[in-house]
């Protein structure tokens, strides 16, 4: 657990994990900016019959980078290399919590979604939001997705809370992801930032958001779990 947060110290508690330094644009508020980018960047000749929605915060949005450098766009490249019929939609919103995600998911589900990758909780951990509330919010997102699309496949990306929150909190936070995955029979990515979190060379100067190289490693971590789902 300390691999991500121990060296960051109180800086993260003061700024909030994964939050941008500037307020979101109108497109970001509606969650459409990433979707528009993902759609317009797709090769015109390809026929995409299924959709993967990456639903998360600034990690998914690729804060500080060009959209094509963020891990969802890298996943699209892997999909295209295998001629799979999936279109990736980047539904990342900087600063998003599980509470915000629960409020936003209905809008994002207006488009057909075949695979939902949920990447939320990092900001909850830094703000000390109770794990039970984060669990309820994530459960609500899963429930809404399945109510709208009963055949949807769901992947849940795990995160960890900073050790400064105390052992009881960090343990409860860590356990909520596998517990949700088991309860709902969804696929689990144990830790999204494996091999990236807490490594200075793989993160931007803020020490929080991955560099382009860091996103490449995140994409590999995600792809190992997502590929069998597809």
C-alpha positions, 0 to 999 in steps of 0.5 A: 500500500505504501508503494503509492502514497508513503513518499508523497506525505501531506502534500496529497492531503492538502491538494486532493489526489488526482485533482486538476489545478484548474476548474473543469470545462463545460465539456468536462462537467458533462463528461463528454470531452473524452468521448468526443476525443475518443470518437474523432480519433478513431480510424474512419475505415473501421467499423466499431459495433461495441463500446468500452466506457472507461469511467473514472477521474483524472487518471482515466482522463490523462491529466497533463497529457495529450488524450492519445497518451492516456491509457484508454487511448493506448487500449484502443490501439491494442484493440485495433491491432487485433481487429476487435470491434470495440470503440473506446470512450474516455469518460474520465473527469478530473477530481471525480469522487465515487459520489460524483461518479454515481451522479454522472453515470446515468448521463454516460449510459445514454450511449450503448455500453458493452464493457464498463471499466470503473476507475474511481475511489482515489479521491475518496481515499485522499479526502478521508471519505468513509469506505462504506460510502465509497462502497455504496457509491460504487455499488450504485454505479454497478447497479445502474449499469446493469439495470440499463444494460443487463448484458454489460461486462464490468471491470473494477479498478482497485485503488489504495488510500494513503497510510496517513489515514491510519491502518484501519482506514487503509485496510478497509479501503483496500478491501472494498474493491475485492469485496465488491468484485466478488459480490457482483461477480465483476472482473477486478484490476487489483491496483491500477497504478501497479509499477507506476504509483510512487515512482518519480520518473513515471509521474509528472512533477506533481508526483500524482499523475503518470507520465506518458511512459507511466500510462503505457505501464498502466495500459499494460496492467489494464490490458492483462485483465481486460483482454480476456473479458473482450 
